[in-house]
């Protein structure tokens, strides 16, 4: 059995995953893009105190650490793909799928059940179903050049390369810098279309169960997100980001270009007040939860849990 648990932020996905791990002799695999990054623990809501756990490295591949923490002592449930990459390294959905399939095979070969858990449904969807994938490797030099351009410049470049593609993007995608950069990157390289297999095709003898967790109402989303953000600030989220800035990391590093980190950096650099920072962080998390649900509802295979 393979479990995939996705859903909105602050719905208890990790707690549910741990329950399934106890019941089905399973091991957890992180599917939260923010939690892949090393050291950003409080802001991203990693659900364990990593200072009391030992990190166990299994493999090192292309500057990615494939390893795990144990949740309950030396013999407890394994949690894979926390602290996989440095904050300066971009990480794509294609890479995520590649590494997770490797970890899944190891878990299944050991007679255990893989339990993928997290709210980055873009990664989850790519893992579950595959796609007609152009399989174009990241061009880091090109990305570095494109990062210097503003959204309008990126939009105009993509229009020149493929006006029809740009027109068919959703409004949010047309203003998403990372999505624009990736599409430009693809259009500037030779196309190699290959159909990637679904998860069921990769592991045909294993049943795949997809669970989705959502808030019953928008008010519930607001309430839970506000409680969670304020708790993370009390736990030291601001100090956590300050530590990385003092080490020379910058706001444009991939691991810091995320909700929570962005708002804290603006506050630390004097662009907003603490109150404005908290309010914007909460607003962005709520908006993200709404986008998550919109995307996930397209998947008719998800069994929803309120």
C-alpha positions in Angstrom: 0.0 0.0 0.0 1.2 3.5 -0.9 -0.5 6.5 0.9 -0.4 10.1 -0.4 -1.8 12.7 2.0 -2.2 16.2 0.7 -4.4 19.1 1.6 -4.5 22.7 2.9 -2.1 24.1 5.3 -2.8 23.6 9.1 -5.1 20.6 8.6 -3.1 18.0 10.6 -1.6 16.1 7.6 1.5 15.0 9.5 -0.5 13.8 12.4 -2.7 11.7 10.1 0.4 10.4 8.4 1.9 9.3 11.7 -1.3 7.5 12.6 -1.1 5.6 9.3 2.5 4.8 9.8 1.8 3.2 13.2 -1.1 1.2 11.7 0.5 0.0 8.4 4.2 -0.1 9.4 5.0 2.9 7.2 7.6 5.5 6.6 6.9 9.2 5.9 8.2 11.1 2.9 7.9 14.9 3.0 6.0 16.6 0.2 6.3 20.2 1.4 8.6 22.2 -0.9 9.5 24.6 1.9 10.5 21.8 4.3 13.0 20.4 1.8 15.4 23.2 2.8 18.0 22.8 5.5 17.6 24.8 8.6 14.3 26.6 8.0 12.5 24.7 10.7 10.2 27.1 12.6 9.0 29.2 9.7 8.1 26.2 7.6 6.5 24.3 10.5 8.5 21.1 10.6 6.6 19.1 13.1 9.4 17.9 15.3 12.3 19.4 17.3 15.2 18.5 15.1 17.7 19.3 17.8 16.6 16.2 19.6 16.8 13.9 16.6 19.8 12.5 14.7 19.9 12.9 10.9 20.7 9.7 9.0 22.1 10.2 5.6 21.3 7.4 3.1 22.6 8.8 -0.2 24.0 12.0 -1.5 23.0 12.7 -5.1 23.7 16.0 -7.0 24.0 18.0 -3.8 20.7 16.6 -2.5 20.8 14.7 0.8 18.5 11.7 0.7 18.2 10.9 4.4 15.7 10.7 7.3 15.0 11.5 10.9 13.4 9.0 13.3 10.3 10.3 15.0 10.4 8.2 18.2 13.9 7.2 19.2 16.3 4.9 17.5 13.6 2.5 16.3 10.8 5.0 15.5 9.2 5.8 12.2 11.4 7.3 9.6 10.7 10.8 8.1 12.4 11.3 4.8 13.3 14.4 2.8 13.6 17.0 5.5 16.8 19.1 5.2 17.6 17.8 1.7 19.1 20.9 0.1 20.8 24.1 1.0 18.9 27.4 0.8 20.8 28.5 -2.3 19.7 25.5 -4.4 16.6 25.5 -6.6 14.6 22.3 -6.5 12.1 21.3 -9.2 9.0 19.0 -9.3 10.9 16.8 -11.7 13.7 16.3 -9.3 11.3 15.7 -6.4 9.6 12.9 -8.3 13.0 11.3 -9.3 14.3 11.2 -5.7 11.0 10.1 -4.1 10.7 7.1 -6.4 14.1 6.1 -5.3 13.2 6.4 -1.7 9.9 4.6 -2.2 11.6 1.6 -3.8 13.9 1.4 -0.7 10.9 1.5 1.7 8.9 -1.1 -0.3 11.9 -3.4 -0.6 12.1 -3.3 3.2 8.5 -4.5 3.5 7.1 -1.1 4.6 4.5 1.3 3.3 5.5 4.7 1.8 3.4 7.6 3.1 3.9 10.8 1.2 2.6 13.8 3.1 2.6 17.5 2.4 0.7 20.4 0.9 2.8 21.0 -2.2 0.3 19.5 -4.6 2.3 20.5 -7.7 4.9 18.0 -6.5 2.3 15.5 -5.4 0.5 15.6 -8.8 3.7 15.1 -10.7 4.5 12.1 -8.5 1.1 10.5 -8.8 0.3 10.9 -12.4 3.4 11.8 -14.3 2.8 13.9 -17.4 4.0 14.6 -20.9 7.2 16.1 -19.6 9.7 17.9 -21.7 12.4 16.6 -19.4 14.5 19.7 -19.7 17.2 19.9 -17.1 17.5 23.2 -15.2 19.8 25.8 -16.9 21.2 27.6 -13.8 23.2 30.2 -15.8 20.0 31.2 -17.7 18.0 31.3 -14.5 20.5 33.6 -12.9 20.2 36.0 -15.8 16.4 35.8 -15.8 16.2 36.4 -12.0 17.4 39.9 -12.6 14.4 40.7 -14.8 11.1 42.0 -13.4 7.7 40.3 -14.1 6.8 42.5 -17.0 10.1 41.8 -18.7 9.7 38.1 -18.2 6.1 38.3 -19.6 7.3 40.1 -22.7 10.1 37.6 -23.3 7.7 34.6 -23.0 5.3 36.3 -25.3 8.0 36.6 -27.9 8.9 32.9 -27.5 5.4 31.5 -27.3 2.5 34.0 -27.3 -0.1 31.3 -27.3 1.4 29.7 -24.3 1.4 32.9 -22.4 -2.2 33.7 -23.3 -3.3 30.3 -22.0 -1.7 30.8 -18.6 -3.9 31.6 -15.6 -3.7 35.2 -14.2 -1.7 33.9 -11.2 0.7 32.1 -13.5 1.2 35.1 -15.6 2.5 37.0 -12.6 4.4 34.1 -11.0 8.1 34.8 -11.6 9.3 31.3 -11.0 6.7 29.8 -13.4 7.6 32.4 -16.1 11.3 31.6 -15.7 10.7 27.9 -16.0 8.6 28.3 -19.1 11.1 30.6 -20.8 13.8 28.1 -19.9 11.9 25.3 -21.6 11.1 27.3 -24.7 14.8 28.2 -25.1 15.9 24.5 -25.2 15.2 21.6 -27.6 11.9 19.8 -26.8 12.2 16.1 -25.7 8.6 15.0 -25.0 8.5 11.7 -23.1 5.5 10.3 -21.3 6.4 9.7 -17.7 4.6 6.8 -15.9 2.0 7.2 -13.2 2.8 6.0 -9.7 0.5 3.0 -10.1 2.5 2.1 -13.3 5.8 2.4 -11.5 4.7 0.2 -8.6 1.9 -2.0 -10.2 1.6 -4.4 -7.2 0.9 -1.6 -4.7 -2.5 0.0 -4.2 -2.2 3.9 -4.1 -4.6 5.7 -1.8 -4.8 9.5 -2.0 -6.2 11.4 0.9 -7.0 15.1 1.0 -7.5 17.2 4.1 -9.3 20.5 4.0 -10.9 23.1 6.3 -14.7 23.0 6.6 -15.0 26.8 6.1 -12.9 29.8 5.2 -13.4 31.1 8.7 -11.8 27.9 10.0 -8.8 28.4 7.7 -8.3 31.9 8.9 -8.5 30.8 12.6 -6.0 28.0 12.3 -3.6 29.9 10.1 -3.6 32.9 12.5 -2.9 30.6 15.5 -0.1 28.8 13.6 1.7 31.9 12.4 1.6 33.6 15.8 2.9 30.5 17.4 5.8 30.3 15.0 6.7 33.9 15.7 6.7 33.1 19.5 8.9 30.1 18.9 11.6 32.2 17.2 10.8 32.4 13.5 12.2 36.0 13.2 15.5 35.0 14.9 15.7 31.9 12.7 15.7 34.0 9.5 18.0 36.6 11.1 20.6 33.9 11.7 20.7 33.0 8.0 20.9 36.6 6.8 23.8 37.1 9.2 25.5 34.1 7.5 25.3 35.8 4.1 22.2 34.3 2.7 20.0 36.7 0.7 16.3 37.2 0.1 16.5 35.8 -3.4 17.9 32.5 -2.4 15.4 29.8 -3.4 14.9 28.6 0.2 14.1 32.0 1.5 11.7 33.0 -1.3 8.7 31.6 0.4 5.8 32.6 2.6 6.9 33.6 6.0 10.5 34.1 5.1 9.7 36.9 2.7 7.6 38.8 5.2 10.2 38.4 8.0 13.0 39.6 5.7 11.0 42.7 4.8 10.5 43.4 8.5 14.1 42.8 9.4 15.2 45.2 6.6 12.9 47.9 7.9 10.3 47.8 5.1 7.4 46.9 7.3 6.4 47.0 11.0 6.1 43.8 13.0 2.3 44.1 13.0 2.3 44.5 9.2 4.6 41.5 8.9 2.4 39.3 10.9 -0.8 40.4 9.1 0.8 39.9 5.6 2.2 36.5 6.6 -1.3 35.4 7.8 -2.9 36.8 4.6 -0.5 35.0 2.3 -0.9 31.7 4.1 -4.7 32.0 3.8 -4.4 32.8 0.1 -2.1 29.9 -0.4 -4.6 27.5 1.3 -7.3 28.7 -1.1 -5.1 28.1 -4.1 -4.2 24.7 -2.8 -7.8 23.7 -2.6 -8.7 25.0 -6.0 -5.9 23.0 -7.6 -6.6 19.8 -5.6 -10.3 19.8 -6.3 -9.5 19.0 -10.0 -8.2 15.6 -8.9 -11.1 13.2 -8.8 -9.0 10.5 -7.1 -8.7 12.4 -3.8 -10.7 11.1 -0.9 -11.5 14.2 1.2 -11.4 14.5 4.9 -12.8 17.6 6.6 
